[in-house]
């Protein structure tokens, strides 16, 4: 029954064990985990990272929990800062159905508690799997069209449930305690698209991680909360945020069909909804011989959602808007034949030739035949030749997944300037065999730069 959705999901998260996780799902969770570590190490270079670091040190002083990429903070401070690091440079995962980045909320809370209790890698893997699946399951229970029309932003609303599930699984919650943690998580859910275009959307994610951690730790103290929060008629998540939603979808085929497999990875540091455009551009470059000097103009067709979010930045101010700009991303890919964090440093996005090309030679238009991150790119050369590429499935999506080797390459790219070659290899090997890691506390030591 629909009113049992919270408790059914809570029982699933509380009872999940490693043997119930299929090999392909384990591989997906490991890829998500390694990708989140790559993003977090890169996130130390985020423009707002020093502000969040200062904020967390004031909010929750302490230094007993590891920061990914170096340093220590308190349990809550590390949870918030690690969450921000994962999302800081706009290249973490995205659950396509709900526009929700999942790892920034789930991974930091789980890592903090796993390190505190010196859990095993197997315990961490199970906790991450529970957190990813809970987040995405609750997401598909929303009527997302209505949810989005009301201006809500998923990470700070859905993320607390996933973080609570991951922490609760590490703390060995029974089903009633897990259900209470969901009630506490939902009571902290928040975040709207009024923040779009500002770093506050990233704050939604680090606040979501902290909310889930607090929910689980308070539930551990037997604090009473509504055990049917998702479907409560007066103020429950689905009634308040999406007019009732589809609670039956939360539990349909639970444990046999894994919604977390619909979480897409992001190969490039740019908005999730323009990963299709970037995919199309790289496909076009691979299939045709031309240089930037040959290009007269570029026409990019995006669906409604992607166009609304990313089509309005023909001119952009600062790194974050550059990362949201379809115009700039197209210009950078065509000029540099690459799109990494190097393209989002001021010396590159402020380069006059890129500013000019993005504003005057890239035309981003609405194409109502497209949906999601689908894109059509046409590059017209000065000699009149027209080159066209259509992307139906973005690189990193379930239909066009990044290989294990490509995820590892992303980690190497961003971790190598910070960690030693031995540490980089050690992290990759440990994540690949996460079930066999004896100590998360020791694993976290691999993520701190060696002392000079």
N, C-alpha and C positions, 0 to 999 in steps of 0.2 A: 504494500500500500504506500501511496505517496507520502503520508505523514510519517512513515518509518524511515525515510531516506537518510536522515542524519545518523540514526542509530545503526542502520545497515552499513553505511560507509565507515562509521566509527569501528564497528566490529571487524570489518575488513582490514582497516589500518592496524588495529590492535593485534590481530592474529596473523598477519602476513609473516611468512618465513621464507628463507632463501630458496627452499626447494619448490615453492609455489611460483617462483619467478622464472619464466621461460628464458632460455639462453639469449634469444634475440632482444628481449626486454632488458636483461642484464647489460647487454652490449649498448643499447640505447642509453641506459642510465649512466654507464661509465663514460660514454661520449659526452653526455650532458655535463657530467662532473668535470672531466678534463677540460672541456670547453670553458666552463665557468672559472676554472683556475687560470686559464690563459687570459680570460677577460679581466680577472681581478688583478693579476700582475701588471697587465697593461694599464689598468685603471689608476695606478699610482701616478700616471701622467695626466689624469683628468683635470680639467680647469678648476672644478669645484672641490676636488678631493681634499686639499688642505683645509677648506672651510668645514667639511664634514668631520675631518680628523680632529680639528680644534673643538668643534661642537660636542663630539662624543667624549672627548677627554674631560670637558666641563660637566657634561650631563652625568657621566658615570666613570669617575676616576678609578684607575686600577691598571694592573699590568700583568695579568695571569693567563691571558688567552691570546693565542697567536693571530696575527694579522697575516693574511696571505701575501707573500712577497716581502715580509720583513716587519718586525716590530711586535709589540704586545699592547693589549688594552684589557679592560675589564670584560667580563662575560657579555654584558649588554653592549658595551662599546664596540667590542670586536664583531658582534653580530651585526650591528648597524654599519660599521665601517666596511666590513667585508662585503655586505650587501651592496653598499654604494660602489665599491670598487668593481664589482661584477658588471654593474650597469653604467659605470662612469664614462666609458668611451663608446657607448652605443653599438656594441657588437655581441650582446648576449642573445640567448634563445628567444623564441616567440611561439606561443601556442596560437595557431592561426585562427581558430574559431572564435577566440575571445580577445585577441590583441594583447595577450598577457605574457609578460616575461616571467618565467617560473623559477629559474635557478637563483636569481638574486634573493628571493624570499626563503626558499627551502634550504639551499646549501649552507649559508652562513649559520643559521640557527642549529642545524644538525651538526655541523663541524664544531661549533663552540661546545655543545653538550658532549659530543663524542670525545673531544679532547679532554674536557673536564673529568669525565669518568673513565678515560683511557679505554674506550670501547674498541672492539675489533673492527677490522675493515668489513667483515661480513655484516656486523650490526649496522655499520654506516650505510652499506649498500642497501640493506632492507629498509632502513629509515628513509633514505633518499627516494627509493622506489615508492614507498607509501606516500611521501610528501608530493612527489610529482603527480601521482595518480589522483590523489585527493584534490589537488588544485584544479586539474583539468576536468575531472568528473563534475565537480561543483560548477565549473565554468560552462560545461555543455548543458547543465540543468537550468541555466539562465535562458530567458528569451533575449538573446543578445541584441537583436534589432531594437527591442524596447529599452534594454539596458543602456545601449549606446545612445539612443535618442534622448535619453534623460541626462546624458553628459557624463556617465560614470566611466572610470578608467580601471581596468581589471586588476593590476598588480596589488594595489593596496586593499582591494576588496576580497579577492580570491586568495592572494598569497598568504594571509595570516592562517587560513585553514591548513594549507600545505605545510607551513612551518610548524604549526601545532601538531600535525600528524607525524612529522618526522621526529620531532623532539619527544612526543608521546610514545612513539615506538621504541626509541632509545631508552626511555625511562620505564619500559615494560608496562604501559598502561593496560588495564582491562578495558572492555568495550564501554562501560558506563563512564569511566574517567575520561576516555577519549572523546565521548560525546559531549561531556561537560567542557572539555577544552575547545571543542568546536563552537559551543555557545559563547565562550569567552572570546574566541577569535572573531566571531561574527559581530560581537558587540563593539569591536574596535575597527571594523572594516570601514574604509573611506578612501576617497580620491576621485577627482573629476577631471575632465578634459579642459576645464578652464586653465589648467596648468600647462597645456600643450604649448610647445615652443620655448619653454623655460626648464631649467634643471629641476624644478619641483616634481616633474613626472618621475625623475630618478629617486627623489626623496620618498615618493609613494612606495617604492620598492624596498628601500631600507627600513622604512617605518613598518611595512608589512612583515618583514622578517622579525623585527622586534616585537610586534604585536603577537605573532604566533608563538615566539619564545615565552613572552609573559603569560599568554593564555595557558600554555602547557605547564609552566612552573606553578601557576596559581591553581590549576586543576589538580596538580600533584598534592597540594595542601588541602584537598577535599572541599574547595570553595564551590558553592552551589551555582549552577548555571542551567539554562534551558537546554535539555538534551535533544530537543527537536527544533533547533534553531533554524534550519534551512526552510522548513515548511510551516513554521508558526504563522497563523493567519494574521496576527496583528504585529507587524514589524519583523517578521522572519525575512531571511535573505531574499528568497524568491518573490515574496509578496511585496516587499518594500522596494526592491531594486528592479524588478522586471515583471510586475503584474501577475505573479503566480508561477511563471517559468514552466519548466518541464521536469519536475522532480523524478519521474520514472526513468529518465535518461541517466540519472546519477547512478542508479543501481543495475541498469540493464546489462547483462552479461559481465557483471563485475568479477574480475579475476580470470576471465577468459578472453575478453577483448580489452586491450590496454589503450586507453585514451592518451597516455603519455607518449605513445608512438606518433602522435600528431604534433608533437613539439618539434619545431624546425630550428635548426642551427643557422647561424648567420656567418657566412664566410667573410663578409666585409663590414667595416665599421661605418654603417649608415643605417637610416631608418629601415625597419623590417619590411614595410610595405613597398619599398623601392628596390628590394633585393632582386625582384623579377626583372626590373629594368637593367640592373647591373649585370645580371646573368645574361640577358639578351645582348648587351653591349660586348661582353667578353666572348660570347659565341660568335658574334659578327666579326670581331677582330680575328678570332682564330680561323674563320672560314674565308677571309678576304685579305688581300694585300693592299694596304693604303696607309698613309701617314696623316698626322693632324694637319699638315700643310695642304693636303688634298681636300679637306672637308669644308664645304660651303655652309651647310646648316644641318641641324639635327632636329628631328621631330620625334617626340616621345608621347605615346598614347598610354594613359593610365586609367584604371577603373575609378569609380566614384570615390571609394574610401581612400585609395592611395593618392588620388588627385587632391582631395580636400586636405590631406595631411601634409603632402610634400610638393604640391604644384605651385605654391605661392611664394617660393623663395628664389626667384630669379636674381634678386639681390639678397644678401645674407649678412648678418652681423655676428661675427665670432664663430668659434669652433662648433658649438652645438647647433646653430642654425645651418652651418655648412653641412653638418651630418644629416640634417633633415632635408636638405635641398636636392631635389631631383636634378635641377639645372647644374649645380656644382658637381654632383657625383658624375653626371654624364661628361662634363668637361674634363674632370680629373682622369677618368678612365681613358678617354680618347687621347689626352695629352701624354699621360704617364704609363699607359698600359699596365696599370697597377692600381689598387685601392687598399691602402693600409693606413695605419695611423700617421705615417709620414705625409700623406696627402691632406691631413687635417691639422698640420702645424701652421702657424701664422705665415711663415715664409712661403708656404705653398698656396693656401687658400686666399692669401692677400696678394698673390702674384697678379700683376695687371692683365696679363694675357688670359688667365683663367677667369678673372672677374668679367672681362669683356666678353669672352666666349660664352660663359654661362648666361649672361644677361641678354646678349644680342644674337647668338647663333644657336642657342638651344630653345626650342619651343615645346613646352609641356602642355598637352591638351587632354581634355576629358574624352574618353572613349567608353560609351555606355555598354558596349559589347563585352568589355573586360570586367573581371571581378577579382577581388582579393589583391594579390600582388602580381597578377598577370600584366604583361606589358608588350607593346609593339614599338620597336625602335626603327626609324628610317634615317640613314645617313646619306645625305646628298653631297656628291663630290662636285668640285668646280667644273669638271668636264661633263657634267650632266648625269653621270652614273648614279643610280639609286640603289642602295644596299639596305635590305630589310631583314630584321630578325624578330621573331615572335617568341616570347617566353610564356608557356602555360604552367610550368612548374619551376619554382626558383631553386637554385643550387642550395642544398641544405635542407630542402623539404623532404617529407617522407617519400615522395615520388621520385626525387632526384637527390638522394642523400649524399652527404659528405662521407667519404670512406674513413675507416679508422686511421689510415695513413694521413689523410688530409686534416683530420682533427689533431692528430699528433703534430703535424707540420705547423698548424696554427699555434699550438702550445710552444713549440720550439722557437717560432718566430718571436714571440713576445716574452718568453721566459729566458731565452739565452742571454740577453743583455744584463740580466739580473742574477741568475743562478749559474753555477758551474755546470760544465757539460755532464759531469757525473750526477749532479742533482737533477738535471733535466731528464736524463735517462732513467734515473731512479724513480722520479714521479710518474713518468709514462709507464714504466714496468709495474709500479705499485698499483696504479689505477687499473691497468689491464688485468691484474690478478687481485682485485680488491677483496675478494672473498678470503684470500689467504694472508692478508695483512694482519699481523698480530696486534699492533698498537697504533691507533690513530694519533696519539701524542707523538710517537716517533715519526710517523708520516709527516706531521706538520713541520717537523724540523727540516725536512727536505725542501720546504717552501720558504725558508729564510736564507738570505744570502750568507755565504760563508764569510767569516771575519777575515779582513785583510791581514 
